[in-house]
C-alpha cells in the first residue's frame, strides 16, 4: 500500500485519527484482498505539497517552522549505540529483562 505523504507519516498526519484509521483499514483490507504482488496507491494525500521540494530533509518541526523551505534544518538525532529511555521507569523495566527474553527486532538483531 502506498500513501503519498512525507517519509515517516505513511499512516497519515499527526492529530488526524480519522484519516489514520481510514488508511489503516484500507491497507489491511487491501493486503487481505491482494491476489498478486504489486503496489496499491491509496487515495490519501498530505495537506500540502511543500515537503516534496526537500523530501529527505523534511520534518514536521520544519513544516511548523514555516514550510519545507524554512531554515529549521534536519531535526533527527544522531544514532547512538546507547539505549535511550523516556523515563527512569522504562530504563528499569528494560534492564529487568534478559537479552534472551527480549524481542530480537527491538534489540536490532
Protein Blocks (a to p, Z undefined) as FASTA:
>chain_A
ZZdddehilnopehilklmmmmmmmmmmmmmmpcbecddddfbdcfbfklmmmmmlgcfk
lmmnnpjkbcnbpabdcddfbdcdfbfklmmmmmmpcfklpcfklnoZZ
